[in-house]
Amino acid sequence: MLFLLVAAAHAHQVNADAVAIGLLHESTSLFPDQTSAFLSGAEKMITRCMGKPIKVLAPLASFYKKDVVSLAAQKGIRGTYSCHVGNEEPCGACIACKEFNF
């Protein structure tokens, strides 16, 4: 929520009407702040805090991690990494690595 509020404050300063967050498909969510209900509530709170509507967009919400990696490859982005362990090679067992299996 803190990151969304900071983004919303910046959006307000530059007169933007939306912020975006990179959440994946809701079926992969492990925490409440990764759900559409959270995004809806966050948008309402941001609108109240900023005094004007600022949308919260989640353009990757229909994607699974493997879909995002595939899209990145199509766009020429290589060497993506999201393992929480931090070794040179992904561990295959942490939460981030397991998202590839959904």
N, CA, C and O atoms as a GROMACS GRO file, in nm:
protein
  408
    1MET      N    1   0.082  -0.118   0.000
    1MET     CA    2   0.000   0.000   0.000
    1MET      C    3   0.087   0.125   0.000
    1MET      O    4   0.055   0.225  -0.064
    2LEU      N    5   0.197   0.116   0.073
    2LEU     CA    6   0.287   0.231   0.079
    2LEU      C    7   0.338   0.268  -0.061
    2LEU      O    8   0.341   0.386  -0.096
    3PHE      N    9   0.376   0.170  -0.139
    3PHE     CA   10   0.425   0.198  -0.274
    3PHE      C   11   0.316   0.261  -0.361
    3PHE      O   12   0.343   0.352  -0.439
    4LEU      N   13   0.192   0.213  -0.347
    4LEU     CA   14   0.082   0.272  -0.423
    4LEU      C   15   0.056   0.416  -0.380
    4LEU      O   16   0.027   0.501  -0.464
    5LEU      N   17   0.066   0.444  -0.251
    5LEU     CA   18   0.046   0.581  -0.204
    5LEU      C   19   0.155   0.675  -0.256
    5LEU      O   20   0.127   0.788  -0.295
    6VAL      N   21   0.279   0.628  -0.255
    6VAL     CA   22   0.388   0.710  -0.309
    6VAL      C   23   0.364   0.735  -0.458
    6VAL      O   24   0.380   0.848  -0.506
    7ALA      N   25   0.327   0.631  -0.531
    7ALA     CA   26   0.300   0.646  -0.674
    7ALA      C   27   0.183   0.742  -0.696
    7ALA      O   28   0.186   0.825  -0.787
    8ALA      N   29   0.080   0.730  -0.613
    8ALA     CA   30  -0.037   0.818  -0.627
    8ALA      C   31   0.000   0.963  -0.597
    8ALA      O   32  -0.049   1.054  -0.664
    9ALA      N   33   0.085   0.985  -0.498
    9ALA     CA   34   0.129   1.122  -0.468
    9ALA      C   35   0.203   1.181  -0.587
    9ALA      O   36   0.184   1.298  -0.621
   10HIS      N   37   0.287   1.101  -0.650
   10HIS     CA   38   0.358   1.149  -0.769
   10HIS      C   39   0.259   1.174  -0.882
   10HIS      O   40   0.267   1.275  -0.952
   11ALA      N   41   0.165   1.081  -0.900
   11ALA     CA   42   0.064   1.098  -1.005
   11ALA      C   43  -0.013   1.229  -0.983
   11ALA      O   44  -0.041   1.302  -1.078
   12HIS      N   45  -0.046   1.256  -0.860
   12HIS     CA   46  -0.118   1.381  -0.828
   12HIS      C   47  -0.034   1.502  -0.866
   12HIS      O   48  -0.085   1.598  -0.924
   13GLN      N   49   0.096   1.497  -0.834
   13GLN     CA   50   0.185   1.610  -0.865
   13GLN      C   51   0.198   1.636  -1.014
   13GLN      O   52   0.208   1.752  -1.056
   14VAL      N   53   0.198   1.531  -1.094
   14VAL     CA   54   0.216   1.548  -1.238
   14VAL      C   55   0.083   1.545  -1.314
   14VAL      O   56   0.079   1.539  -1.437
   15ASN      N   57  -0.025   1.550  -1.237
   15ASN     CA   58  -0.161   1.553  -1.292
   15ASN      C   59  -0.196   1.428  -1.373
   15ASN      O   60  -0.269   1.436  -1.472
   16ALA      N   61  -0.144   1.314  -1.331
   16ALA     CA   62  -0.179   1.186  -1.393
   16ALA      C   63  -0.306   1.133  -1.326
   16ALA      O   64  -0.336   1.168  -1.212
   17ASP      N   65  -0.378   1.049  -1.396
   17ASP     CA   66  -0.502   0.997  -1.340
   17ASP      C   67  -0.497   0.849  -1.305
   17ASP      O   68  -0.599   0.788  -1.274
   18ALA      N   69  -0.376   0.789  -1.310
   18ALA     CA   70  -0.365   0.647  -1.280
   18ALA      C   71  -0.222   0.611  -1.238
   18ALA      O   72  -0.126   0.680  -1.271
   19VAL      N   73  -0.213   0.503  -1.164
   19VAL     CA   74  -0.086   0.438  -1.131
   19VAL      C   75  -0.101   0.291  -1.167
   19VAL      O   76  -0.213   0.241  -1.179
   20ALA      N   77   0.010   0.221  -1.185
   20ALA     CA   78   0.004   0.080  -1.222
   20ALA      C   79   0.088  -0.003  -1.126
   20ALA      O   80   0.189   0.044  -1.072
   21ILE      N   81   0.046  -0.126  -1.108
   21ILE     CA   82   0.116  -0.220  -1.022
   21ILE      C   83   0.126  -0.353  -1.097
   21ILE      O   84   0.034  -0.390  -1.170
   22GLY      N   85   0.235  -0.424  -1.079
   22GLY     CA   86   0.260  -0.545  -1.157
   22GLY      C   87   0.212  -0.673  -1.092
   22GLY      O   88   0.288  -0.770  -1.082
   23LEU      N   89   0.088  -0.676  -1.049
   23LEU     CA   90   0.034  -0.800  -0.991
   23LEU      C   91   0.002  -0.900  -1.100
   23LEU      O   92  -0.038  -0.864  -1.211
   24LEU      N   93   0.019  -1.027  -1.065
   24LEU     CA   94  -0.010  -1.135  -1.159
   24LEU      C   95  -0.151  -1.190  -1.135
   24LEU      O   96  -0.226  -1.137  -1.053
   25HIS      N   97  -0.186  -1.295  -1.207
   25HIS     CA   98  -0.318  -1.358  -1.199
   25HIS      C   99  -0.355  -1.384  -1.054
   25HIS      O  100  -0.274  -1.434  -0.975
   26GLU      N  101  -0.477  -1.350  -1.019
   26GLU     CA  102  -0.521  -1.359  -0.879
   26GLU      C  103  -0.512  -1.501  -0.824
   26GLU      O  104  -0.497  -1.518  -0.703
   27SER      N  105  -0.522  -1.601  -0.908
   27SER     CA  106  -0.513  -1.739  -0.857
   27SER      C  107  -0.374  -1.770  -0.801
   27SER      O  108  -0.357  -1.869  -0.730
   28THR      N  109  -0.276  -1.686  -0.832
   28THR     CA  110  -0.141  -1.708  -0.780
   28THR      C  111  -0.115  -1.625  -0.654
   28THR      O  112  -0.006  -1.633  -0.597
   29SER      N  113  -0.213  -1.546  -0.610
   29SER     CA  114  -0.190  -1.457  -0.496
   29SER      C  115  -0.173  -1.536  -0.367
   29SER      O  116  -0.247  -1.630  -0.340
   30LEU      N  117  -0.074  -1.496  -0.290
   30LEU     CA  118  -0.047  -1.557  -0.161
   30LEU      C  119  -0.082  -1.465  -0.045
   30LEU      O  120  -0.096  -1.509   0.068
   31PHE      N  121  -0.096  -1.336  -0.075
   31PHE     CA  122  -0.120  -1.236   0.028
   31PHE      C  123  -0.240  -1.151  -0.011
   31PHE      O  124  -0.269  -1.137  -0.130
   32PRO      N  125  -0.311  -1.092   0.085
   32PRO     CA  126  -0.430  -1.013   0.055
   32PRO      C  127  -0.405  -0.893  -0.036
   32PRO      O  128  -0.495  -0.851  -0.108
   33ASP      N  129  -0.284  -0.838  -0.035
   33ASP     CA  130  -0.258  -0.721  -0.120
   33ASP      C  131  -0.228  -0.759  -0.265
   33ASP      O  132  -0.181  -0.676  -0.342
   34GLN      N  133  -0.255  -0.884  -0.301
   34GLN     CA  134  -0.236  -0.928  -0.439
   34GLN      C  135  -0.370  -0.963  -0.504
   34GLN      O  136  -0.375  -1.038  -0.601
   35THR      N  137  -0.479  -0.909  -0.450
   35THR     CA  138  -0.612  -0.945  -0.498
   35THR      C  139  -0.684  -0.825  -0.559
   35THR      O  140  -0.647  -0.710  -0.535
   36SER      N  141  -0.785  -0.854  -0.638
   36SER     CA  142  -0.866  -0.748  -0.698
   36SER      C  143  -0.942  -0.671  -0.590
   36SER      O  144  -0.965  -0.551  -0.605
   37ALA      N  145  -0.981  -0.737  -0.481
   37ALA     CA  146  -1.049  -0.668  -0.372
   37ALA      C  147  -0.957  -0.563  -0.309
   37ALA      O  148  -1.001  -0.453  -0.277
   38PHE      N  149  -0.831  -0.598  -0.291
   38PHE     CA  150  -0.734  -0.502  -0.237
   38PHE      C  151  -0.720  -0.383  -0.331
   38PHE      O  152  -0.721  -0.268  -0.287
   39LEU      N  153  -0.706  -0.410  -0.460
   39LEU     CA  154  -0.688  -0.302  -0.557
   39LEU      C  155  -0.808  -0.207  -0.557
   39LEU      O  156  -0.791  -0.085  -0.565
   40SER      N  157  -0.927  -0.263  -0.549
   40SER     CA  158  -1.046  -0.180  -0.544
   40SER      C  159  -1.047  -0.092  -0.420
   40SER      O  160  -1.076   0.028  -0.428
   41GLY      N  161  -1.016  -0.152  -0.305
   41GLY     CA  162  -1.010  -0.075  -0.181
   41GLY      C  163  -0.900   0.029  -0.183
   41GLY      O  164  -0.918   0.140  -0.134
   42ALA      N  165  -0.786  -0.007  -0.239
   42ALA     CA  166  -0.672   0.086  -0.247
   42ALA      C  167  -0.709   0.206  -0.334
   42ALA      O  168  -0.676   0.320  -0.301
   43GLU      N  169  -0.777   0.180  -0.444
   43GLU     CA  170  -0.818   0.289  -0.532
   43GLU      C  171  -0.912   0.385  -0.460
   43GLU      O  172  -0.900   0.507  -0.474
   44LYS      N  173  -1.005   0.332  -0.383
   44LYS     CA  174  -1.097   0.417  -0.307
   44LYS      C  175  -1.022   0.499  -0.203
   44LYS      O  176  -1.048   0.618  -0.187
   45MET      N  177  -0.927   0.435  -0.133
   45MET     CA  178  -0.851   0.507  -0.031
   45MET      C  179  -0.764   0.615  -0.094
   45MET      O  180  -0.755   0.726  -0.042
   46ILE      N  181  -0.699   0.583  -0.207
   46ILE     CA  182  -0.615   0.681  -0.275
   46ILE      C  183  -0.698   0.800  -0.321
   46ILE      O  184  -0.656   0.914  -0.308
   47THR      N  185  -0.816   0.774  -0.375
   47THR     CA  186  -0.904   0.882  -0.418
   47THR      C  187  -0.939   0.971  -0.300
   47THR      O  188  -0.940   1.094  -0.311
   48ARG      N  189  -0.969   0.909  -0.186
   48ARG     CA  190  -1.003   0.987  -0.067
   48ARG      C  191  -0.882   1.067  -0.018
   48ARG      O  192  -0.895   1.184   0.016
   49CYS      N  193  -0.765   1.005  -0.016
   49CYS     CA  194  -0.644   1.072   0.033
   49CYS      C  195  -0.599   1.186  -0.059
   49CYS      O  196  -0.555   1.291  -0.011
   50MET      N  197  -0.611   1.166  -0.188
   50MET     CA  198  -0.561   1.265  -0.284
   50MET      C  199  -0.665   1.370  -0.320
   50MET      O  200  -0.632   1.474  -0.378
   51GLY      N  201  -0.791   1.344  -0.287
   51GLY     CA  202  -0.896   1.441  -0.317
   51GLY      C  203  -0.938   1.443  -0.463
   51GLY      O  204  -1.012   1.531  -0.506
   52LYS      N  205  -0.892   1.345  -0.538
   52LYS     CA  206  -0.934   1.331  -0.678
   52LYS      C  207  -0.916   1.185  -0.717
   52LYS      O  208  -0.833   1.116  -0.660
   53PRO      N  209  -0.993   1.138  -0.814
   53PRO     CA  210  -0.982   0.998  -0.853
   53PRO      C  211  -0.847   0.968  -0.919
   53PRO      O  212  -0.805   1.037  -1.012
   54ILE      N  213  -0.781   0.866  -0.871
   54ILE     CA  214  -0.660   0.812  -0.933
   54ILE      C  215  -0.680   0.662  -0.942
   54ILE      O  216  -0.690   0.593  -0.840
   55LYS      N  217  -0.686   0.612  -1.062
   55LYS     CA  218  -0.709   0.469  -1.084
   55LYS      C  219  -0.585   0.388  -1.048
   55LYS      O  220  -0.472   0.436  -1.060
   56VAL      N  221  -0.608   0.265  -1.003
   56VAL     CA  222  -0.500   0.170  -0.979
   56VAL      C  223  -0.514   0.062  -1.085
   56VAL      O  224  -0.610  -0.017  -1.084
   57LEU      N  225  -0.420   0.058  -1.176
   57LEU     CA  226  -0.422  -0.037  -1.287
   57LEU      C  227  -0.333  -0.157  -1.256
   57LEU      O  228  -0.229  -0.143  -1.192
   58ALA      N  229  -0.375  -0.273  -1.301
   58ALA     CA  230  -0.296  -0.395  -1.287
   58ALA      C  231  -0.292  -0.463  -1.425
   58ALA      O  232  -0.363  -0.561  -1.447
   59PRO      N  233  -0.210  -0.411  -1.516
   59PRO     CA  234  -0.212  -0.459  -1.654
   59PRO      C  235  -0.170  -0.604  -1.673
   59PRO      O  236  -0.194  -0.663  -1.779
   60LEU      N  237  -0.106  -0.663  -1.573
   60LEU     CA  238  -0.062  -0.802  -1.585
   60LEU      C  239  -0.154  -0.899  -1.510
   60LEU      O  240  -0.120  -1.016  -1.495
   61ALA      N  241  -0.268  -0.852  -1.463
   61ALA     CA  242  -0.355  -0.933  -1.377
   61ALA      C  243  -0.410  -1.059  -1.443
   61ALA      O  244  -0.453  -1.151  -1.373
   62SER      N  245  -0.409  -1.066  -1.574
   62SER     CA  246  -0.455  -1.188  -1.641
   62SER      C  247  -0.338  -1.280  -1.677
   62SER      O  248  -0.358  -1.385  -1.739
   63PHE      N  249  -0.218  -1.242  -1.640
   63PHE     CA  250  -0.097  -1.317  -1.674
   63PHE      C  251  -0.050  -1.402  -1.556
   63PHE      O  252  -0.069  -1.368  -1.439
   64TYR      N  253   0.012  -1.513  -1.590
   64TYR     CA  254   0.090  -1.592  -1.495
   64TYR      C  255   0.236  -1.552  -1.517
   64TYR      O  256   0.269  -1.492  -1.619
   65LYS      N  257   0.322  -1.585  -1.422
   65LYS     CA  258   0.462  -1.544  -1.434
   65LYS      C  259   0.524  -1.593  -1.565
   65LYS      O  260   0.598  -1.519  -1.630
   66LYS      N  261   0.495  -1.716  -1.603
   66LYS     CA  262   0.552  -1.769  -1.728
   66LYS      C  263   0.507  -1.686  -1.848
   66LYS      O  264   0.582  -1.672  -1.945
   67ASP      N  265   0.384  -1.631  -1.843
   67ASP     CA  266   0.334  -1.546  -1.951
   67ASP      C  267   0.412  -1.414  -1.957
   67ASP      O  268   0.441  -1.363  -2.066
   68VAL      N  269   0.444  -1.359  -1.840
   68VAL     CA  270   0.520  -1.234  -1.834
   68VAL      C  271   0.660  -1.256  -1.888
   68VAL      O  272   0.712  -1.173  -1.964
   69VAL      N  273   0.722  -1.367  -1.850
   69VAL     CA  274   0.857  -1.398  -1.899
   69VAL      C  275   0.854  -1.418  -2.050
   69VAL      O  276   0.945  -1.373  -2.120
   70SER      N  277   0.750  -1.483  -2.100
   70SER     CA  278   0.736  -1.504  -2.245
   70SER      C  279   0.718  -1.370  -2.317
   70SER      O  280   0.780  -1.346  -2.421
   71LEU      N  281   0.633  -1.283  -2.263
   71LEU     CA  282   0.614  -1.150  -2.322
   71LEU      C  283   0.744  -1.070  -2.321
   71LEU      O  284   0.777  -1.003  -2.418
   72ALA      N  285   0.817  -1.078  -2.210
   72ALA     CA  286   0.946  -1.007  -2.202
   72ALA      C  287   1.039  -1.056  -2.312
   72ALA      O  288   1.105  -0.976  -2.378
   73ALA      N  289   1.045  -1.188  -2.332
   73ALA     CA  290   1.131  -1.245  -2.437
   73ALA      C  291   1.089  -1.195  -2.575
   73ALA      O  292   1.173  -1.163  -2.659
   74GLN      N  293   0.956  -1.189  -2.599
   74GLN     CA  294   0.906  -1.138  -2.728
   74GLN      C  295   0.947  -0.994  -2.750
   74GLN      O  296   0.966  -0.951  -2.864
   75LYS      N  297   0.960  -0.919  -2.643
   75LYS     CA  298   0.998  -0.777  -2.651
   75LYS      C  299   1.149  -0.758  -2.647
   75LYS      O  300   1.197  -0.644  -2.646
   76GLY      N  301   1.226  -0.868  -2.645
   76GLY     CA  302   1.371  -0.859  -2.647
   76GLY      C  303   1.435  -0.844  -2.510
   76GLY      O  304   1.554  -0.815  -2.499
   77ILE      N  305   1.356  -0.863  -2.404
   77ILE     CA  306   1.409  -0.853  -2.268
   77ILE      C  307   1.456  -0.992  -2.226
   77ILE      O  308   1.378  -1.087  -2.226
   78ARG      N  309   1.581  -1.002  -2.190
   78ARG     CA  310   1.641  -1.132  -2.153
   78ARG      C  311   1.695  -1.124  -2.011
   78ARG      O  312   1.718  -1.015  -1.958
   79GLY      N  313   1.717  -1.240  -1.952
   79GLY     CA  314   1.782  -1.246  -1.821
   79GLY      C  315   1.694  -1.204  -1.706
   79GLY      O  316   1.743  -1.150  -1.607
   80THR      N  317   1.562  -1.227  -1.717
   80THR     CA  318   1.475  -1.193  -1.604
   80THR      C  319   1.508  -1.282  -1.486
   80THR      O  320   1.555  -1.395  -1.502
   81TYR      N  321   1.484  -1.231  -1.367
   81TYR     CA  322   1.520  -1.304  -1.245
   81TYR      C  323   1.426  -1.263  -1.134
   81TYR      O  324   1.402  -1.144  -1.114
   82SER      N  325   1.372  -1.361  -1.062
   82SER     CA  326   1.283  -1.325  -0.952
   82SER      C  327   1.296  -1.417  -0.831
   82SER      O  328   1.211  -1.415  -0.743
   83CYS      N  329   1.400  -1.496  -0.825
   83CYS     CA  330   1.422  -1.587  -0.711
   83CYS      C  331   1.450  -1.506  -0.584
   83CYS      O  332   1.527  -1.410  -0.587
   84HIS      N  333   1.389  -1.546  -0.475
   84HIS     CA  334   1.408  -1.475  -0.348
   84HIS      C  335   1.538  -1.513  -0.278
   84HIS      O  336   1.583  -1.442  -0.188
   85VAL      N  337   1.599  -1.623  -0.317
   85VAL     CA  338   1.722  -1.669  -0.250
   85VAL      C  339   1.840  -1.580  -0.287
   85VAL      O  340   1.923  -1.549  -0.201
   86GLY      N  341   1.848  -1.540  -0.413
   86GLY     CA  342   1.953  -1.448  -0.454
   86GLY      C  343   2.078  -1.512  -0.511
   86GLY      O  344   2.175  -1.442  -0.538
   87ASN      N  345   2.078  -1.643  -0.529
   87ASN     CA  346   2.192  -1.709  -0.592
   87ASN      C  347   2.193  -1.680  -0.742
   87ASN      O  348   2.095  -1.630  -0.797
   88GLU      N  349   2.304  -1.712  -0.806
   88GLU     CA  350   2.315  -1.686  -0.950
   88GLU      C  351   2.207  -1.760  -1.028
   88GLU      O  352   2.150  -1.705  -1.122
   89GLU      N  353   2.180  -1.884  -0.990
   89GLU     CA  354   2.075  -1.964  -1.053
   89GLU      C  355   1.952  -1.967  -0.962
   89GLU      O  356   1.967  -1.978  -0.840
   90PRO      N  357   1.831  -1.958  -1.017
   90PRO     CA  358   1.710  -1.966  -0.935
   90PRO      C  359   1.704  -2.098  -0.858
   90PRO      O  360   1.743  -2.202  -0.910
   91CYS      N  361   1.655  -2.092  -0.734
   91CYS     CA  362   1.654  -2.210  -0.648
   91CYS      C  363   1.546  -2.311  -0.689
   91CYS      O  364   1.562  -2.431  -0.666
   92GLY      N  365   1.437  -2.263  -0.748
   92GLY     CA  366   1.328  -2.350  -0.788
   92GLY      C  367   1.232  -2.384  -0.676
   92GLY      O  368   1.131  -2.451  -0.700
   93ALA      N  369   1.258  -2.340  -0.554
   93ALA     CA  370   1.175  -2.379  -0.440
   93ALA      C  371   1.108  -2.263  -0.367
   93ALA      O  372   1.011  -2.285  -0.294
   94CYS      N  373   1.156  -2.140  -0.385
   94CYS     CA  374   1.098  -2.026  -0.312
   94CYS      C  375   0.964  -1.986  -0.374
   94CYS      O  376   0.926  -2.038  -0.480
   95ILE      N  377   0.893  -1.897  -0.309
   95ILE     CA  378   0.762  -1.852  -0.356
   95ILE      C  379   0.770  -1.799  -0.499
   95ILE      O  380   0.688  -1.834  -0.583
   96ALA      N  381   0.869  -1.716  -0.527
   96ALA     CA  382   0.881  -1.656  -0.660
   96ALA      C  383   0.907  -1.761  -0.767
   96ALA      O  384   0.848  -1.755  -0.875
   97CYS      N  385   0.994  -1.857  -0.739
   97CYS     CA  386   1.022  -1.964  -0.835
   97CYS      C  387   0.901  -2.052  -0.857
   97CYS      O  388   0.874  -2.094  -0.970
   98LYS      N  389   0.826  -2.081  -0.752
   98LYS     CA  390   0.710  -2.169  -0.763
   98LYS      C  391   0.600  -2.106  -0.847
   98LYS      O  392   0.515  -2.178  -0.899
   99GLU      N  393   0.599  -1.974  -0.861
   99GLU     CA  394   0.497  -1.908  -0.943
   99GLU      C  395   0.504  -1.952  -1.088
   99GLU      O  396   0.405  -1.942  -1.160
  100PHE      N  397   0.618  -2.001  -1.132
  100PHE     CA  398   0.632  -2.049  -1.269
  100PHE      C  399   0.547  -2.174  -1.293
  100PHE      O  400   0.515  -2.206  -1.407
  101ASN      N  401   0.510  -2.244  -1.186
  101ASN     CA  402   0.439  -2.370  -1.198
  101ASN      C  403   0.288  -2.357  -1.197
  101ASN      O  404   0.218  -2.458  -1.210
  102PHE      N  405   0.234  -2.234  -1.181
  102PHE     CA  406   0.088  -2.218  -1.179
  102PHE      C  407   0.032  -2.230  -1.317
  102PHE      O  408  -0.089  -2.219  -1.335
   0.00000   0.00000   0.00000
